[in-house]
Amino acid sequence: KLYELYPYWYGQGKGMSSEFTARTFEKSDYTSPIRFIWSHIRRHPWVALRMVVGAFSNAALASAVPFLTGAAVNIIVNGGALSRVTRLAVILVISQAVRGALQFMRNYSSETFAQRIERDVRDELYASLLAKSMTFHDFQPVGEIMARVTNDVREMNLMMNPGVNLIIGSGMFLLMPLVGIEVVKGSAQEAQESYRFNALVDRFRGRFVQRGDIEARYFAILVWGLATVGGLLHAILLYRAGTINIGDIVNFVGQISLFGFPVFVSIFAYSQLASGYASAERILNIITTRTDLDQNESGHDASMQGAIAFEGVDFGYLPGKQVLHGMSFTVEPGQTVAIVGQTGSGKSTLTKLLNRTYDVDTGQVLVDGLDVREWNLAALRSQISIIEQEIFLFSRSVSENIAFGRPGASQEQIEEAARLAQAHEFIMEMPQGYETVIGQRGVTLSGGQRQRLAIARAFLTDPRILILDDSTSAIDSATEDQIQKAIWEAAKGRTTLLITHRLSQIRWADRIIVLRQGRIVAQGRHEALLRSSEAYRRIFARYEETPNRSDGRGRRLSPAQGTG
C-alpha cells in the first residue's frame, strides 16, 4: 500500500533522488535487474575471463578421457604394441593434471568473482540506505531491510558461484562431447539413427535449461539415463553394421556419460540463478526508491544564530491523518523553550520538522528567517543536535562514541564534554576508561549512562540548536540534579528545546508551549500557565504529591511542583 500512499518514494530507473549522497556508483545500471547484475559482472572482466577459460578447458580435457580410452581399447583389440597404449596413458595423466590446475584457477576465479560482487552490491545498498530519508525508514520494516542487506546480497554471491560457475561449466560439457562424438564414423553412415539421437539430445538439453521445470529435475535424470541407454543401443547397431569398432563404442558411450554433469547441475544451479535474479530485483527496489528529501547541496550554508519560527505548519505521517495542525510560534536565539503535552500530542514530531527528518505538508519551518528546505541539509543538521530517550551507541570505544559527530576532536575535548555531561566519573571506573569498548547499542551500560554519553556527544559538537527529547527519563534521582546543572550550562548561548514532563527542567525555561492533539493550546511561563491553562494543570496533576526536589539551579521545589 505504500506504493499507493507515497508513489514519489518508489521510482525505478536512473532518476533517483536521495537525502544525501554517501557515495556514487557510476558504473551501476538500475534500469532492470539483469542490467544491474551485468553492470557488476563487467567490472571484473579478467576474473570472468579466467572463469570461462577454466570451464572450457575443464570440459575439453574431460572429453579427452573417453576419447583416449577408446583409442587405447582399439589398440589392444587390434593387437597393437603396448608402448602405444603406454603413451596414451601418459598423455591421459598429463591432460588430467593440467585439467586439475585449470580447474583450480576456475574455482578460485569464480569464488573471487562472487565475493567481489557481494562486496560491491552490499556497499552500494548500504550507501543507498544511508541516503534514504527517515520517512522511508519509518515505513520500511527493519526485518525487510535486514533481509535484503544480508540474505538477498548473499544470494547474488551464490548466483555467481556456484550458480553461474556451474552453468558455464555444464554448458561446456554439453558442447565438447558433441565435438568428440563428431569423429564417430557411424553417425555419418546412419542418417536416420543420427537424427533420432540428436533429437533426443535436443529434448534433454531443452528440459534442463527451463527454470520453470525445476519440479521435474528428477525427470531430467531419467531422460539422461534413457539417452545413455539409447546411445549404447545406437552404437551396438552401428557396430553390427560394421561401421564402427569397439574403441569407438567406448568413446561414444563415454562422451554421452559427460552429459551427467549438466543434468546434475540442472537440479539446483538454475534455481540458484533464479534466486539471485530475484534478490537483485529486491535490492534494486531499495536502491531505486525515491525519497521526498534531498541534500540541497547548493542551499544556504552558514553559521546559525538559532532563531526558530513555525508558521502555519500542518503535518501528517500518512495522508488524511494529520499530527500537527496550524502550528505557529517563534523562538529567539539563545532562548530555552519547553514543549509539553500528553503522549501523542506531537511534541517529538515538531522537533523532527526542524532538522528536516520530515518536511511539512503546508506552512513553513524557518531557521534564522530561512525555510529549512532552502538550507544545505548537511549544514542544517550539523548545527542541530537532538538527544532522544532511545540512545544509539556503537560497539566502539567510549571516546569514539562521544566523538561520533566530531571525529577530529582531541582527547581533552572529549573528556571536557564528558565532564559537562556528568559522565567522566563512571567512565574512569571502566576497565580501560575512555578506551573501553561498549556493546552494540550500549547494552553493557545503564540507561542513565547511555544518556549521559549521548549528552556528552551533543556537547562536543557544540550545536547552535539543542533539542532534548525526554533525554533524562532514564536517569536516577541521585544523578538528575547533576545532569540538570550540566544541561543548564549547555543551554547557555544556544537555542534549546526541551521535551519533558519534569517540572525541575520546565520551570527554568524562558517559555513553555503546551500541545494538545497537535495544536498549541497555551504558551507562557510556568507560574502563569498554572493559573491560566487547564490543559497545563491537567498534565501535571498526578505529580502534586511527589517529594521535594531540586530544580537544577539549586532551588528546592514545593510538593505541588514535584519533578514527575
SEDREN-570341 format. One record per residue (C-alpha): residue number from 1; x, y, z. Coordinates in Angstrom, 3 decimals. Example, Ala and Ser with C-alpha at 12.3 -4.5 7.8 and 13.67 -1.06 7.14 Angstrom:
<sites>
1;12.300;-4.500;7.800
2;13.670;-1.060;7.140
</sites>
This chain:
<sites>
1;0.000;0.000;0.000
2;2.970;2.309;0.400
3;3.230;2.412;-3.381
4;-0.265;3.900;-3.434
5;0.165;6.250;-0.467
6;3.623;7.548;-1.363
7;4.222;6.965;-5.074
8;7.032;9.529;-5.132
9;9.120;7.294;-2.870
10;9.062;4.398;-5.262
11;10.545;5.109;-8.669
12;12.640;2.774;-10.746
13;15.338;3.982;-13.059
14;18.305;6.310;-13.041
15;16.442;9.452;-11.990
16;16.631;8.812;-8.257
17;16.683;11.471;-5.571
18;18.271;10.978;-2.176
19;18.539;12.818;1.085
20;22.304;12.932;0.655
21;24.925;11.081;-1.360
22;27.208;8.836;0.662
23;28.973;7.502;-2.424
24;28.329;7.389;-6.147
25;28.446;4.258;-8.318
26;28.652;5.485;-11.906
27;29.085;2.020;-13.411
28;25.859;0.606;-11.990
29;22.776;0.337;-14.174
30;19.498;0.461;-12.254
31;17.103;0.138;-15.176
32;16.455;-3.592;-14.659
33;17.735;-6.490;-12.526
34;19.555;-8.135;-15.432
35;21.323;-4.889;-16.342
36;22.147;-4.301;-12.693
37;23.732;-7.756;-12.494
38;25.598;-7.288;-15.766
39;26.923;-3.874;-14.666
40;28.547;-5.606;-11.692
41;29.870;-8.520;-13.744
42;31.622;-6.291;-16.275
43;33.572;-4.540;-13.509
44;35.762;-7.652;-13.205
45;36.430;-8.726;-16.834
46;39.685;-10.588;-16.221
47;38.271;-12.645;-13.383
48;35.256;-13.531;-15.540
49;37.542;-14.471;-18.451
50;39.601;-16.808;-16.266
51;36.403;-18.452;-15.073
52;35.194;-19.049;-18.646
53;38.602;-20.308;-19.853
54;38.787;-22.654;-16.879
55;35.305;-24.017;-17.581
56;36.099;-24.554;-21.291
57;39.391;-26.319;-20.607
58;37.814;-28.484;-17.930
59;35.135;-29.710;-20.323
60;37.611;-30.191;-23.166
61;40.052;-32.205;-21.080
62;37.219;-34.219;-19.512
63;36.072;-35.105;-23.001
64;39.600;-36.284;-23.782
65;39.287;-39.132;-21.242
66;36.802;-41.313;-23.172
67;38.468;-40.326;-26.462
68;41.898;-41.549;-25.320
69;40.360;-44.580;-23.595
70;38.580;-45.589;-26.790
71;41.800;-45.215;-28.755
72;43.623;-47.443;-26.247
73;40.887;-50.106;-26.491
74;41.227;-50.136;-30.270
75;44.991;-50.665;-29.982
76;44.519;-53.585;-27.616
77;41.695;-55.212;-29.642
78;43.688;-54.894;-32.872
79;46.808;-56.367;-31.285
80;48.849;-53.195;-31.378
81;52.006;-52.531;-29.360
82;51.572;-51.868;-25.645
83;54.025;-48.974;-25.963
84;51.346;-47.068;-27.845
85;48.880;-47.712;-25.025
86;51.515;-46.508;-22.548
87;51.947;-43.251;-24.465
88;48.176;-42.722;-24.423
89;48.145;-43.384;-20.673
90;50.884;-40.810;-20.107
91;49.007;-38.281;-22.250
92;45.866;-39.040;-20.260
93;47.620;-38.449;-16.919
94;49.210;-35.198;-18.131
95;45.920;-33.936;-19.544
96;44.126;-34.539;-16.244
97;46.907;-32.868;-14.269
98;46.557;-29.805;-16.481
99;42.801;-30.077;-16.083
100;43.186;-30.029;-12.291
101;45.342;-26.901;-12.398
102;42.948;-25.101;-14.719
103;40.007;-26.246;-12.603
104;41.660;-24.696;-9.551
105;42.074;-21.445;-11.481
106;38.420;-21.586;-12.478
107;37.129;-22.231;-8.959
108;39.412;-19.624;-7.433
109;38.333;-17.064;-10.023
110;34.643;-17.838;-9.641
111;34.793;-17.525;-5.830
112;36.733;-14.263;-6.119
113;34.196;-13.099;-8.670
114;31.262;-13.910;-6.389
115;32.830;-12.353;-3.282
116;33.657;-9.123;-5.094
117;30.141;-8.815;-6.434
118;28.694;-9.418;-2.959
119;31.026;-6.779;-1.541
120;30.156;-4.232;-4.230
121;26.401;-4.793;-4.018
122;26.372;-4.607;-0.210
123;28.477;-1.453;-0.332
124;26.107;0.072;-2.859
125;22.999;-0.944;-0.942
126;24.403;0.368;2.339
127;25.255;3.722;0.770
128;21.749;3.861;-0.673
129;20.168;3.176;2.734
130;22.248;5.926;4.317
131;20.903;8.339;1.732
132;17.250;7.482;2.334
133;15.081;9.834;4.361
134;13.658;8.975;7.780
135;10.237;8.957;6.153
136;11.343;5.942;4.121
137;12.909;4.167;7.107
138;9.887;4.780;9.330
139;7.608;2.911;6.953
140;10.046;0.211;5.852
141;10.094;-2.784;8.253
142;13.525;-3.303;9.808
143;13.319;-7.047;9.145
144;12.698;-6.390;5.458
145;15.741;-4.140;5.224
146;17.910;-6.650;7.097
147;16.771;-9.471;4.813
148;17.809;-7.539;1.736
149;21.141;-6.427;3.171
150;22.046;-9.955;4.297
151;20.101;-12.720;2.550
152;19.497;-11.083;-0.815
153;23.059;-9.821;-1.174
154;24.306;-13.300;-0.254
155;22.010;-14.815;-2.892
156;23.771;-12.694;-5.526
157;27.056;-14.222;-4.358
158;25.638;-17.739;-4.670
159;24.125;-16.853;-8.030
160;27.654;-16.303;-9.348
161;29.245;-19.212;-7.506
162;28.148;-21.951;-7.701
163;25.246;-20.764;-9.910
164;26.813;-19.141;-12.975
165;30.044;-21.077;-12.488
166;28.266;-24.433;-12.761
167;26.020;-23.289;-15.579
168;29.005;-22.189;-17.662
169;30.798;-25.421;-16.816
170;27.792;-27.597;-17.613
171;27.256;-25.686;-20.853
172;30.780;-26.594;-21.896
173;30.081;-30.240;-21.014
174;27.159;-30.099;-23.431
175;29.268;-28.712;-26.264
176;32.524;-30.627;-26.005
177;31.099;-34.195;-26.197
178;29.240;-33.174;-29.342
179;32.654;-32.231;-30.887
180;34.184;-35.516;-29.556
181;31.205;-37.613;-30.921
182;31.674;-35.945;-34.305
183;34.590;-38.246;-35.081
184;32.435;-41.373;-34.758
185;32.055;-42.666;-38.267
186;28.684;-44.298;-37.695
187;26.848;-41.011;-37.188
188;27.590;-40.144;-40.786
189;26.654;-43.618;-42.045
190;23.254;-43.942;-40.413
191;21.342;-40.711;-41.058
192;18.095;-41.958;-39.523
193;19.763;-43.107;-36.276
194;21.720;-39.842;-36.139
195;18.522;-37.822;-36.419
196;16.876;-39.796;-33.622
197;19.905;-39.386;-31.366
198;20.217;-35.633;-31.992
199;16.505;-35.186;-31.319
200;16.922;-36.961;-28.002
201;19.881;-34.749;-27.063
202;17.938;-31.603;-28.022
203;14.990;-32.737;-25.943
204;17.207;-33.373;-22.955
205;19.012;-30.040;-23.257
206;15.741;-28.155;-23.573
207;14.437;-29.790;-20.407
208;17.088;-28.618;-18.020
209;17.521;-25.069;-19.337
210;13.927;-24.254;-18.438
211;13.811;-22.682;-14.997
212;10.085;-23.267;-14.759
213;10.555;-27.026;-14.853
214;12.511;-27.166;-11.613
215;9.998;-29.624;-10.181
216;10.873;-32.004;-12.996
217;14.575;-32.108;-12.111
218;14.422;-35.809;-11.286
219;12.786;-36.421;-14.647
220;15.884;-34.880;-16.233
221;17.988;-37.584;-14.631
222;15.633;-40.177;-16.084
223;15.987;-38.615;-19.533
224;19.767;-38.721;-19.215
225;19.602;-42.400;-18.309
226;17.379;-43.062;-21.306
227;19.776;-41.092;-23.504
228;22.691;-43.210;-22.302
229;20.825;-46.453;-22.987
230;19.651;-45.159;-26.340
231;23.172;-44.107;-27.288
232;24.549;-47.517;-26.330
233;21.901;-49.347;-28.392
234;22.599;-46.998;-31.281
235;26.314;-47.774;-31.045
236;25.642;-51.538;-30.956
237;23.555;-51.286;-34.115
238;26.344;-49.387;-35.847
239;28.909;-51.926;-34.646
240;26.864;-54.815;-36.030
241;26.622;-52.944;-39.298
242;30.413;-52.822;-39.348
243;30.653;-49.045;-39.447
244;32.355;-48.538;-36.061
245;34.693;-50.571;-33.865
246;34.789;-51.389;-30.148
247;37.009;-48.425;-29.317
248;34.512;-46.085;-30.943
249;31.752;-47.583;-28.767
250;33.779;-46.932;-25.602
251;34.472;-43.354;-26.741
252;30.844;-42.826;-27.791
253;29.315;-44.020;-24.508
254;31.965;-42.163;-22.503
255;31.109;-38.896;-24.237
256;27.404;-39.408;-23.540
257;28.190;-40.000;-19.866
258;29.629;-36.473;-19.675
259;26.086;-35.183;-20.047
260;25.559;-36.366;-16.473
261;27.228;-33.237;-15.098
262;24.817;-30.776;-16.761
263;21.925;-32.957;-15.598
264;23.170;-32.875;-12.023
265;23.703;-29.104;-12.218
266;20.163;-28.619;-13.500
267;18.845;-29.846;-10.132
268;19.903;-26.702;-8.279
269;22.091;-24.316;-10.340
270;19.250;-22.797;-12.353
271;17.204;-22.476;-9.199
272;20.154;-20.611;-7.671
273;20.329;-18.367;-10.707
274;16.642;-17.547;-10.404
275;17.043;-16.820;-6.681
276;19.945;-14.483;-7.394
277;17.943;-12.663;-10.040
278;15.014;-12.260;-7.654
279;17.379;-10.961;-4.969
280;18.853;-8.440;-7.393
281;15.329;-7.244;-8.124
282;14.598;-6.837;-4.394
283;17.862;-4.951;-3.871
284;17.022;-2.650;-6.759
285;13.667;-1.896;-5.143
286;15.605;-0.388;-2.252
287;18.321;1.366;-4.246
288;15.910;2.944;-6.721
289;13.375;4.027;-4.125
290;12.819;7.736;-4.468
291;12.787;9.980;-1.426
292;10.993;13.266;-0.960
293;14.059;14.871;0.653
294;17.332;15.833;-0.959
295;20.587;17.233;0.339
296;20.202;20.566;-1.499
297;23.953;20.939;-1.992
298;23.586;24.468;-3.396
299;21.433;25.566;-0.449
300;22.218;28.048;2.306
301;25.386;27.153;4.201
302;26.302;29.456;7.091
303;26.692;29.554;10.853
304;23.354;29.605;12.649
305;22.164;32.220;15.065
306;19.483;29.854;16.334
307;16.234;31.715;15.609
308;13.292;29.345;15.048
309;9.840;30.039;13.607
310;6.912;27.766;12.776
311;4.364;29.412;10.512
312;1.033;27.648;9.997
313;2.616;24.187;9.929
314;0.463;21.141;9.151
315;1.999;17.676;9.049
316;0.909;14.039;8.922
317;2.814;10.810;8.517
318;0.030;9.410;6.349
319;-2.376;11.232;4.027
320;-5.531;12.272;5.809
321;-4.057;11.649;9.275
322;-2.648;14.968;10.450
323;-0.433;15.058;13.532
324;0.178;18.823;13.671
325;-2.406;21.487;12.885
326;-1.692;25.164;12.241
327;1.470;25.175;14.354
328;2.796;28.735;14.767
329;5.355;30.052;17.275
330;8.792;31.695;17.404
331;11.932;31.122;19.443
332;14.608;33.784;19.745
333;18.305;32.867;19.555
334;19.562;31.647;22.930
335;16.100;31.059;24.383
336;15.125;27.855;26.191
337;11.628;26.659;25.333
338;9.918;23.690;26.957
339;7.353;21.767;24.922
340;4.870;19.796;26.981
341;1.777;17.759;26.281
342;0.188;14.378;26.675
343;1.601;11.376;24.825
344;0.742;11.629;21.134
345;0.274;15.401;21.130
346;3.030;15.875;18.515
347;5.967;17.033;20.650
348;8.656;14.850;19.052
349;7.171;15.279;15.589
350;7.518;19.042;15.909
351;11.246;18.821;16.561
352;11.805;16.416;13.643
353;10.498;19.014;11.244
354;13.224;21.368;12.404
355;16.147;19.325;11.054
356;14.155;18.035;8.057
357;13.816;14.491;9.258
358;10.447;15.154;7.666
359;9.146;18.019;5.560
360;5.963;19.904;6.389
361;2.787;19.327;4.391
362;1.833;23.002;4.491
363;3.335;26.079;6.101
364;6.986;26.790;6.831
365;9.666;25.971;9.358
366;12.250;28.751;9.462
367;15.752;28.815;10.927
368;17.320;32.272;11.041
369;14.461;33.500;8.883
370;15.107;30.982;6.091
371;12.917;27.996;5.248
372;14.748;24.815;6.286
373;14.164;23.443;2.781
374;16.426;26.203;1.451
375;19.288;25.221;3.746
376;22.039;22.866;2.703
377;20.905;19.734;4.537
378;24.349;18.903;5.938
379;24.845;22.469;7.164
380;21.400;22.452;8.776
381;21.763;19.146;10.596
382;25.364;19.665;11.691
383;24.240;22.658;13.773
384;21.202;20.972;15.352
385;21.730;18.260;17.963
386;18.889;16.025;19.139
387;19.205;13.849;22.233
388;16.357;11.369;22.397
389;15.194;8.892;25.000
390;16.268;5.949;22.813
391;20.030;6.293;22.505
392;22.049;4.501;19.841
393;25.631;3.756;20.770
394;28.089;1.816;18.639
395;30.184;-1.186;19.603
396;33.267;1.006;19.791
397;35.277;2.726;22.492
398;33.719;5.339;24.757
399;35.903;8.017;23.134
400;34.748;7.076;19.634
401;31.108;7.137;20.697
402;31.403;10.605;22.215
403;33.349;11.914;19.209
404;30.991;10.361;16.649
405;29.691;13.745;15.485
406;33.170;15.290;15.587
407;35.772;12.674;14.606
408;38.717;15.081;14.849
409;38.119;16.013;18.485
410;41.078;15.783;20.863
411;41.063;13.626;23.965
412;40.941;16.748;26.128
413;37.828;17.974;24.315
414;36.193;14.557;24.670
415;36.877;14.461;28.391
416;35.609;18.013;28.887
417;32.338;17.106;27.154
418;32.054;14.028;29.371
419;32.571;16.165;32.491
420;29.839;18.581;31.406
421;27.517;15.588;30.933
422;28.466;14.189;34.352
423;29.858;11.077;32.610
424;33.590;11.373;33.355
425;33.397;9.706;36.751
426;31.712;6.471;35.664
427;33.842;6.324;32.507
428;37.019;6.359;34.574
429;35.654;3.459;36.616
430;35.517;1.297;33.489
431;38.322;-1.248;32.862
432;40.057;0.765;30.123
433;38.498;4.139;30.854
434;37.773;6.061;27.675
435;39.170;3.212;25.571
436;36.646;0.710;26.938
437;34.633;-0.842;24.115
438;30.930;-0.845;24.900
439;28.422;-3.309;23.438
440;26.184;-2.619;20.466
441;23.553;-0.014;21.413
442;25.331;0.340;24.757
443;23.931;-2.896;26.201
444;26.694;-3.003;28.817
445;25.640;0.385;30.228
446;22.713;1.503;32.324
447;20.058;3.764;30.836
448;21.423;6.784;32.678
449;24.970;6.075;31.492
450;23.849;5.756;27.880
451;22.016;9.070;28.030
452;24.947;10.861;29.632
453;27.210;9.635;26.811
454;24.666;10.932;24.305
455;24.592;14.290;26.074
456;28.402;14.379;26.017
457;28.283;13.666;22.284
458;25.950;16.635;21.814
459;28.120;18.928;23.938
460;31.177;18.062;21.838
461;29.510;19.096;18.564
462;28.612;22.489;20.109
463;25.298;22.837;18.233
464;23.544;26.185;17.835
465;20.195;24.468;18.445
466;19.942;21.767;21.118
467;16.874;19.531;21.373
468;16.400;17.339;24.449
469;13.592;14.896;23.755
470;12.833;13.370;27.155
471;16.555;12.662;27.362
472;16.761;12.433;31.166
473;13.900;9.974;31.611
474;16.200;7.055;32.490
475;18.433;8.974;34.857
476;18.142;8.090;38.544
477;17.243;10.674;41.161
478;20.774;10.971;42.503
479;22.141;11.807;39.056
480;19.291;14.007;37.868
481;20.374;17.136;39.735
482;23.878;16.885;38.269
483;22.529;16.315;34.753
484;20.181;19.269;35.021
485;23.034;21.525;36.054
486;25.003;20.295;33.027
487;22.024;20.928;30.734
488;21.609;24.399;32.208
489;25.248;25.191;31.429
490;24.971;23.654;27.939
491;21.863;25.709;27.166
492;23.676;28.996;27.724
493;24.266;30.825;24.477
494;22.282;28.390;22.301
495;18.648;27.841;21.446
496;17.290;24.908;23.439
497;14.049;22.976;23.045
498;13.074;20.756;25.971
499;10.548;17.963;25.607
500;9.964;16.728;29.122
501;7.488;16.158;31.924
502;9.991;17.015;34.643
503;8.974;20.264;36.308
504;12.543;20.660;37.528
505;13.500;21.349;33.890
506;10.299;23.038;32.747
507;10.416;25.711;35.435
508;13.624;27.330;34.216
509;12.543;27.514;30.569
510;12.096;31.024;29.163
511;8.795;29.913;27.700
512;6.560;26.850;27.775
513;4.467;25.683;24.816
514;1.559;23.404;25.656
515;0.352;20.999;22.952
516;-2.875;19.063;22.793
517;-3.807;16.814;19.878
518;-1.304;18.528;17.601
519;-2.334;22.101;18.405
520;-0.851;24.802;20.580
521;-3.329;25.452;23.377
522;-1.221;27.676;25.620
523;2.124;29.481;25.874
524;3.858;31.276;28.742
525;5.894;30.813;31.922
526;5.265;28.060;34.411
527;3.561;30.143;37.110
528;1.302;31.922;34.625
529;0.256;28.693;32.944
530;-0.601;27.085;36.267
531;-3.064;29.910;36.798
532;-4.460;30.254;33.275
533;-4.257;26.864;31.499
534;-6.457;23.954;32.480
535;-4.601;21.730;29.986
536;-1.260;22.561;31.611
537;-2.585;21.903;35.128
538;-4.093;18.585;33.982
539;-0.770;17.365;32.600
540;0.929;17.686;35.974
541;-1.966;16.947;38.304
542;-0.633;13.489;39.084
543;2.703;14.918;40.253
544;1.306;17.121;43.021
545;2.063;14.572;45.752
546;5.723;13.975;44.804
547;8.526;14.747;47.300
548;10.572;17.947;47.253
549;13.287;18.030;44.648
550;15.831;20.497;43.257
551;15.109;22.345;40.003
552;18.666;22.223;38.673
553;19.539;25.756;39.765
554;19.838;24.667;43.357
555;16.289;25.777;44.294
556;14.003;23.400;46.137
557;10.546;22.645;44.745
558;7.395;22.519;46.782
559;5.300;19.317;46.835
560;2.923;20.876;44.315
561;5.879;21.465;41.988
562;7.302;17.950;42.143
563;9.565;16.698;39.419
564;7.360;13.986;37.963
</sites>
